[in-house]
Amino acid sequence: MQLNPDTSPTVNLDNSIITLSNEARAQIASLAVRQHNVTSVLIQVVTFLGGQVEDGLKLIPSSIRIRLEAATTRGLRAS
């Protein structure tokens, strides 16, 4: 895994309660970078797919779209 200082999240372990070895600090930093990268990619995918779905909904007749939006709202409120 390549660390990119421009996009890597900052991980401050200096004030941790337990003493960590340099190896443990490196592993934690690597995991933080990995999680950050996965989250960034996931957000990009969700944004792309959301745009595709919204564009598709524009093609549906408004009466059906209104009912879909109402059902979605009810489902989200119930969850």
C-alpha positions in Angstrom: 0.0 0.0 0.0 1.4 3.4 -1.0 0.8 6.3 1.4 -0.1 9.6 -0.2 0.6 12.5 2.2 -1.8 14.7 0.3 -4.9 12.5 0.8 -3.9 10.4 3.8 -5.9 11.0 6.9 -4.0 12.4 9.9 -3.6 9.8 12.7 -2.4 11.2 16.1 -1.4 8.4 18.5 0.9 10.5 20.7 -1.7 10.8 23.5 -2.7 7.2 23.5 -3.3 5.6 26.9 -1.1 2.6 26.1 2.4 2.6 24.7 2.5 1.4 21.1 5.5 0.1 19.2 6.5 1.8 16.0 5.3 -1.3 14.1 1.9 -1.1 15.8 1.7 2.7 14.9 2.6 1.9 11.3 -0.1 -0.8 11.1 -2.7 1.5 12.6 -1.8 4.3 10.2 -1.9 1.9 7.3 -5.4 0.6 8.3 -6.6 4.3 8.7 -5.4 5.0 5.1 -7.1 1.9 3.8 -10.4 2.8 5.5 -10.2 6.3 4.2 -9.6 5.1 0.6 -12.4 2.6 0.8 -14.8 5.2 2.1 -13.8 7.7 -0.6 -14.4 5.1 -3.3 -17.7 4.1 -1.8 -18.9 7.7 -1.6 -18.0 8.1 -5.3 -19.9 5.0 -6.3 -23.0 6.0 -4.3 -22.9 9.5 -5.7 -22.6 8.1 -9.3 -25.4 5.6 -8.8 -27.6 8.1 -7.1 -27.3 10.4 -10.1 -28.2 7.6 -12.4 -31.3 6.7 -10.4 -32.4 10.4 -10.3 -32.0 10.7 -14.0 -34.0 7.5 -14.5 -36.8 8.8 -12.2 -37.2 11.8 -14.4 -38.4 9.5 -17.2 -41.2 8.1 -15.0 -44.6 9.8 -15.2 -45.0 12.3 -12.4 -48.0 10.5 -10.8 -45.9 7.3 -10.3 -42.9 9.3 -9.2 -44.9 11.1 -6.5 -46.1 7.7 -5.2 -42.6 6.3 -5.3 -41.2 9.3 -3.3 -44.0 9.0 -0.8 -43.4 5.3 -0.3 -39.6 5.9 0.0 -40.3 8.6 2.6 -42.6 6.3 4.6 -40.0 3.5 4.5 -37.2 5.8 5.7 -39.2 7.2 8.5 -40.2 3.6 9.6 -36.6 2.4 9.7 
